[in-house]
Amino acid sequence: MLKTRLTELCGIKYPIIQAGMGPFPVTSLCIAAANSGCLGLCSTFGTTSRTSNPVVFKDFVKQAHAEETDDDITIFKKMFLRIAAETNDDAVFGANVMVSAEVKENAANVMRAIAEVRKDPAIAKKFKVLATTAGDPVPWAGFVKEQGMIWMHVFPGVRTAARCKKAGVQVLIASGHESGFHTAWQPVHSMTLLPDIVEKFADENTLVCGTGGYCDGKSVAAALAMGADGVQMGTRFLATEESDFCDLWKQMVVDCKDGGTIIARGFVGPARWLRNDASQRHAYNTAKDAPGSYVGVPDDFTKIPIELLNYEKVGIAATYNGDAETAMAGAGECAQRIDDVPKCADMVAKIAADTEAIICGLKDKYIC
């Protein structure tokens, strides 16, 4: 059985975190992942898309078992309550929360909803993880301490890892450039980033996990060999039966071939898209209008055409509407290694078994 510091800290069966993957609804996926023995994370960013992306917003509300007339805090509370009600007694879940300055108000609403639902001890026993991302973790240290939650933060480089240590984050999730959808301005991949973070920051009070490129037993075993306490997976969980992502999105992942992803400007920075005519056109426009996405120089909404950002919204709406010709779907590089849409529990069990077999086989294969 795979036992790591992550499984011990969180009380989960496998050292695997299912990525929150906001701003898309993953409520059903969170439930399935938690019931499979992983840490399930739900998304908390979709409610800010009421007008800009109504297709995604309506699906988010539906998966939260909420009403479209509910305010954001009520929707979050209903979502957390649904997850608590539909997960096993020994399941563990958390919330993935973007904390960048642009979405500070949304993050504050999420924190308020978390505090209110965790007043119930039975829910707090399951709902014990906060995974922040896309921003500075330091301002949220007081809230996490007050709640007594396990704190994780997803980041792409050494500088933010140092901020995590200052804030008291317990689990550092190093996000390599292979990751899906939102990627870093500086392209540092997992084989370089993960061991660097382990060497610089792991200690008796600080765990390190990897994300970006992990999708099977081989990649999980590699992460553990590099000193990680576990991994976070997004694209692999996206392509499962219980995933809330639409059928076209899942099929595009399964159909992804060698070199089947491409970087182009996304709403919050560079993004990795599944390669098709629509995303390739977007990449050409990015090279012309937002070249910083390719040379590691951040830009902002005042420096690039709004049409470039709106292209993402139109493409994602097309994906949810089943329009394959104009669809835009984000995914990690590992999409080219995914060729099925299994049940979540079956997928997780196979990854765990393969990881264990690889680790146990290394001694016989390589050590005299």
C-alpha positions as CSV (number, residue, x, y, z in Angstrom):
1,M,0.0,0.0,0.0
2,L,1.2,3.5,-0.9
3,K,1.9,5.5,2.3
4,T,3.4,8.9,2.2
5,R,3.4,12.0,4.4
6,L,0.5,13.3,2.3
7,T,-1.7,10.2,3.0
8,E,-0.9,10.5,6.7
9,L,-1.5,14.2,6.9
10,C,-4.8,14.2,5.0
11,G,-6.1,10.7,6.1
12,I,-6.5,9.5,2.5
13,K,-5.7,6.2,0.9
14,Y,-3.7,7.3,-2.0
15,P,-1.1,10.1,-2.4
16,I,-3.1,11.7,-5.2
17,I,-4.9,15.0,-5.3
18,Q,-7.7,15.6,-7.9
19,A,-7.2,19.2,-9.2
20,G,-9.9,21.7,-8.8
21,M,-9.6,22.9,-12.4
22,G,-11.5,26.2,-12.0
23,P,-13.3,28.1,-13.5
24,F,-15.1,24.9,-14.5
25,P,-17.5,22.9,-12.3
26,V,-16.0,19.7,-10.9
27,T,-18.4,19.0,-8.1
28,S,-19.3,15.5,-9.2
29,L,-15.7,14.7,-9.9
30,C,-14.7,15.9,-6.5
31,I,-17.2,13.5,-4.9
32,A,-16.0,10.6,-7.1
33,A,-12.3,11.3,-6.4
34,A,-12.8,11.6,-2.6
35,N,-14.9,8.4,-2.6
36,S,-12.0,6.7,-4.5
37,G,-9.5,7.4,-1.7
38,C,-7.9,10.5,-3.2
39,L,-8.2,14.1,-2.0
40,G,-11.0,15.6,-4.0
41,L,-11.0,19.3,-4.7
42,C,-14.0,21.4,-5.9
43,S,-13.8,24.5,-8.0
44,T,-14.9,27.9,-6.6
45,F,-14.4,30.3,-9.4
46,G,-17.4,29.7,-11.7
47,T,-19.9,32.0,-10.0
48,T,-17.9,35.0,-11.2
49,S,-18.9,34.1,-14.8
50,R,-22.6,34.9,-14.6
51,T,-22.5,37.3,-17.5
52,S,-19.2,36.7,-19.2
53,N,-19.6,32.9,-19.5
54,P,-23.2,32.0,-18.8
55,V,-22.8,28.5,-20.2
56,V,-20.2,27.6,-17.6
57,F,-22.0,29.5,-14.8
58,K,-25.3,27.6,-15.3
59,D,-23.4,24.2,-15.3
60,F,-21.6,25.3,-12.1
61,V,-24.9,26.2,-10.4
62,K,-26.5,22.9,-11.5
63,Q,-23.6,20.8,-10.1
64,A,-23.9,22.7,-6.8
65,H,-27.6,21.9,-6.6
66,A,-28.2,25.6,-6.3
67,E,-30.5,28.1,-8.0
68,E,-29.5,30.7,-10.5
69,T,-31.0,33.4,-8.3
70,D,-28.7,32.4,-5.3
71,D,-25.9,34.7,-4.4
72,D,-22.3,33.5,-4.6
73,I,-21.9,32.6,-0.9
74,T,-25.2,30.6,-1.0
75,I,-24.0,28.7,-4.1
76,F,-20.7,27.8,-2.5
77,K,-22.4,26.7,0.7
78,K,-24.8,24.4,-1.3
79,M,-22.0,23.0,-3.2
80,F,-20.0,22.2,-0.1
81,L,-23.1,20.6,1.6
82,R,-23.7,18.5,-1.5
83,I,-20.2,17.1,-1.5
84,A,-20.4,16.4,2.3
85,A,-23.7,14.6,1.8
86,E,-22.6,12.5,-1.1
87,T,-19.1,11.4,0.1
88,N,-18.3,8.4,2.3
89,D,-17.7,8.8,6.0
90,D,-13.9,8.4,5.5
91,A,-13.7,10.6,2.4
92,V,-11.7,13.9,2.5
93,F,-12.3,16.9,0.3
94,G,-11.3,20.5,0.0
95,A,-11.8,23.7,-2.0
96,N,-9.6,25.0,-4.7
97,V,-9.5,28.9,-4.4
98,M,-7.9,31.4,-6.7
99,V,-6.5,34.2,-4.6
100,S,-5.1,36.6,-7.2
101,A,-5.8,40.3,-6.8
102,E,-8.3,40.3,-9.7
103,V,-10.6,37.8,-7.9
104,K,-10.1,38.9,-4.3
105,E,-13.8,39.5,-3.7
106,N,-14.7,36.0,-5.0
107,A,-12.0,34.4,-2.7
108,A,-13.4,36.3,0.3
109,N,-16.9,35.0,-0.5
110,V,-15.5,31.4,-0.7
111,M,-13.8,31.8,2.7
112,R,-16.9,33.0,4.3
113,A,-18.9,30.1,3.0
114,I,-16.2,27.7,4.2
115,A,-16.3,29.1,7.7
116,E,-20.1,28.8,7.8
117,V,-20.4,25.2,6.7
118,R,-17.5,24.0,8.8
119,K,-19.3,25.0,11.9
120,D,-20.9,21.5,11.6
121,P,-18.2,19.1,13.1
122,A,-19.3,16.3,10.8
123,I,-18.7,18.4,7.8
124,A,-15.4,19.8,9.1
125,K,-14.1,16.3,9.6
126,K,-14.3,15.7,5.8
127,F,-13.9,19.2,4.6
128,K,-10.4,19.8,6.0
129,V,-8.3,21.1,3.1
130,L,-7.9,24.5,1.5
131,A,-5.9,24.7,-1.7
132,T,-5.1,28.2,-2.8
133,T,-3.6,29.1,-6.1
134,A,-2.9,31.9,-8.6
135,G,-1.9,34.5,-6.1
136,D,-0.1,35.4,-2.9
137,P,-0.9,33.0,-0.1
138,V,0.3,35.3,2.8
139,P,-2.9,37.4,3.2
140,W,-4.9,34.2,3.9
141,A,-2.7,32.8,6.7
142,G,-5.0,34.2,9.4
143,F,-8.1,32.5,8.0
144,V,-6.4,29.1,7.6
145,K,-5.1,29.3,11.2
146,E,-8.5,30.2,12.5
147,Q,-10.1,27.3,10.7
148,G,-7.5,24.8,11.5
149,M,-7.5,23.5,7.9
150,I,-4.7,21.7,6.0
151,W,-3.3,24.4,3.7
152,M,-2.0,23.7,0.2
153,H,-0.9,26.2,-2.4
154,V,-0.2,25.6,-6.1
155,F,2.6,27.7,-7.7
156,P,5.0,27.6,-10.6
157,G,8.3,28.7,-9.2
158,V,10.8,29.2,-6.3
159,R,9.7,32.8,-5.5
160,T,6.1,31.8,-4.6
161,A,7.4,28.7,-2.7
162,A,9.3,31.1,-0.4
163,R,6.1,33.1,0.1
164,C,4.3,29.8,1.0
165,K,6.9,29.0,3.6
166,K,6.5,32.5,5.1
167,A,2.7,32.1,5.2
168,G,2.9,28.6,6.9
169,V,1.5,26.6,4.0
170,Q,1.8,22.9,4.8
171,V,1.7,21.4,1.3
172,L,3.6,23.0,-1.5
173,I,2.2,21.9,-4.9
174,A,4.9,22.7,-7.6
175,S,3.2,23.2,-10.9
176,G,5.4,22.3,-13.9
177,H,4.9,23.8,-17.4
178,E,3.4,20.5,-18.7
179,S,0.2,21.4,-16.8
180,G,-3.1,22.0,-18.5
181,F,-4.9,25.3,-19.2
182,H,-3.3,28.0,-17.1
183,T,0.5,27.9,-17.2
184,A,3.2,30.1,-15.8
185,W,4.9,33.0,-17.6
186,Q,8.2,31.3,-17.0
187,P,8.2,27.8,-18.5
188,V,9.9,25.6,-15.9
189,H,8.9,21.9,-16.3
190,S,8.3,19.3,-13.6
191,M,11.5,17.4,-14.0
192,T,13.4,20.6,-13.1
193,L,10.9,22.3,-10.8
194,L,9.8,19.5,-8.5
195,P,13.3,18.3,-7.3
196,D,14.3,22.0,-6.9
197,I,11.4,22.7,-4.6
198,V,12.0,19.5,-2.7
199,E,15.6,20.4,-2.1
200,K,15.0,24.0,-1.1
201,F,11.8,23.8,0.9
202,A,10.8,20.3,2.1
203,D,11.2,19.7,5.8
204,E,9.5,18.0,8.7
205,N,6.7,20.6,8.6
206,T,6.5,21.2,4.9
207,L,5.4,18.6,2.3
208,V,5.9,18.9,-1.4
209,C,3.7,17.6,-4.2
210,G,4.1,17.8,-8.0
211,T,1.5,18.7,-10.6
212,G,1.9,19.0,-14.3
213,G,2.4,15.8,-16.4
214,Y,1.3,13.2,-13.8
215,C,-1.3,10.8,-15.1
216,D,-0.3,7.2,-14.4
217,G,1.9,4.9,-12.3
218,K,5.1,5.7,-14.2
219,S,4.7,9.4,-13.6
220,V,3.6,9.1,-10.0
221,A,6.6,6.7,-9.2
222,A,8.9,9.3,-10.8
223,A,7.5,12.1,-8.6
224,L,8.0,10.0,-5.5
225,A,11.5,9.1,-6.6
226,M,12.2,12.9,-6.8
227,G,11.2,13.3,-3.2
228,A,7.6,14.3,-3.6
229,D,5.0,13.3,-1.0
230,G,2.3,13.0,-3.7
231,V,1.0,14.4,-6.9
232,Q,-2.0,16.5,-8.2
233,M,-3.7,15.4,-11.4
234,G,-6.0,17.4,-13.6
235,T,-6.2,16.2,-17.2
236,R,-6.3,12.5,-16.2
237,F,-9.3,13.2,-13.9
238,L,-10.9,15.4,-16.5
239,A,-11.3,12.3,-18.8
240,T,-13.3,10.1,-16.4
241,E,-16.9,9.1,-16.4
242,E,-17.8,11.1,-13.4
243,S,-16.1,14.3,-14.6
244,D,-18.4,17.3,-14.9
245,F,-16.6,18.4,-18.1
246,C,-18.7,18.0,-21.2
247,D,-18.4,15.0,-23.5
248,L,-16.7,16.9,-26.3
249,W,-14.0,18.2,-24.0
250,K,-13.3,14.6,-22.8
251,Q,-13.2,13.3,-26.4
252,M,-10.8,16.0,-27.4
253,V,-8.4,14.8,-24.6
254,V,-8.8,11.1,-25.8
255,D,-8.2,12.2,-29.4
256,C,-5.0,14.2,-28.6
257,K,-2.0,13.0,-30.5
258,D,1.7,13.4,-30.2
259,G,2.4,17.2,-29.7
260,G,-1.3,17.8,-29.4
261,T,-1.2,20.8,-27.2
262,I,-0.3,24.4,-27.8
263,I,0.3,27.5,-25.7
264,A,-1.7,30.7,-26.3
265,R,-2.9,33.6,-24.3
266,G,-5.6,32.8,-21.7
267,F,-7.7,35.1,-19.6
268,V,-5.3,35.0,-16.6
269,G,-2.1,34.5,-18.6
270,P,-0.5,31.9,-20.9
271,A,-2.7,28.8,-21.3
272,R,-2.2,25.3,-22.7
273,W,-4.9,24.3,-25.2
274,L,-5.6,21.1,-27.1
275,R,-4.4,21.7,-30.6
276,N,-7.0,22.2,-33.3
277,D,-7.7,24.9,-36.0
278,A,-9.3,27.2,-33.4
279,S,-6.5,27.1,-30.9
280,Q,-3.8,27.3,-33.6
281,R,-5.4,30.5,-34.9
282,H,-5.4,31.8,-31.3
283,A,-1.7,31.0,-30.9
284,Y,-0.9,33.0,-34.1
285,N,-2.9,35.9,-32.7
286,T,-1.1,35.6,-29.4
287,A,2.2,35.8,-31.1
288,K,1.1,39.0,-32.8
289,D,-0.8,40.7,-30.0
290,A,0.6,39.2,-26.8
291,P,4.1,38.0,-27.5
292,G,5.0,38.1,-23.8
293,S,3.2,34.7,-23.5
294,Y,6.1,33.2,-25.3
295,V,9.1,35.1,-23.9
296,G,8.1,35.2,-20.2
297,V,7.2,38.9,-20.0
298,P,3.8,39.3,-18.3
299,D,1.2,41.7,-19.9
300,D,-2.2,42.8,-18.7
301,F,-5.6,43.7,-20.0
302,T,-4.5,47.3,-20.8
303,K,-1.8,46.1,-23.1
304,I,-3.5,43.5,-25.3
305,P,-6.7,43.6,-27.4
306,I,-9.8,42.5,-25.5
307,E,-10.7,40.4,-28.6
308,L,-7.8,38.1,-27.7
309,L,-9.3,37.4,-24.3
310,N,-12.8,37.1,-25.6
311,Y,-11.6,34.4,-28.0
312,E,-11.2,32.1,-25.0
313,K,-14.8,32.7,-23.8
314,V,-16.3,32.0,-27.3
315,G,-14.2,28.9,-27.7
316,I,-15.1,27.4,-24.4
317,A,-18.8,28.1,-24.9
318,A,-18.5,26.3,-28.3
319,T,-17.0,23.3,-26.5
320,Y,-19.9,23.1,-24.1
321,N,-22.3,23.5,-27.0
322,G,-20.7,20.6,-28.9
323,D,-19.3,22.7,-31.7
324,A,-16.1,20.9,-32.5
325,E,-15.0,23.2,-35.3
326,T,-14.7,26.3,-33.0
327,A,-14.1,24.5,-29.7
328,M,-11.3,25.6,-27.4
329,A,-10.4,23.1,-24.6
330,G,-7.5,23.3,-22.2
331,A,-5.5,20.2,-21.2
332,G,-2.0,19.2,-20.1
333,E,0.7,17.7,-22.2
334,C,-0.1,14.3,-20.8
335,A,-3.4,14.3,-22.8
336,Q,-1.4,12.6,-25.6
337,R,-1.0,9.6,-23.2
338,I,-4.7,9.3,-22.3
339,D,-6.8,7.1,-24.5
340,D,-9.8,6.2,-22.4
341,V,-12.6,7.6,-20.1
342,P,-12.7,5.2,-17.2
343,K,-14.6,5.2,-13.9
344,C,-12.7,7.4,-11.4
345,A,-12.3,4.6,-8.8
346,D,-11.0,2.1,-11.5
347,M,-8.5,4.7,-12.8
348,V,-7.2,5.6,-9.3
349,A,-6.8,2.0,-8.2
350,K,-4.8,1.1,-11.4
351,I,-2.5,4.1,-11.0
352,A,-1.9,3.2,-7.4
353,A,-1.2,-0.5,-8.2
354,D,1.1,0.4,-11.1
355,T,3.0,2.9,-9.0
356,E,3.5,0.3,-6.2
357,A,4.6,-2.4,-8.7
358,I,7.1,0.0,-10.3
359,I,8.6,1.1,-7.0
360,C,8.9,-2.5,-5.7
361,G,10.4,-3.6,-9.0
362,L,13.1,-1.1,-9.2
363,K,15.4,-2.8,-6.6
364,D,15.3,-6.1,-8.5
365,K,15.8,-4.4,-11.8
366,Y,18.6,-2.0,-11.1
367,I,20.3,-2.7,-7.8
368,C,22.8,-5.6,-7.3
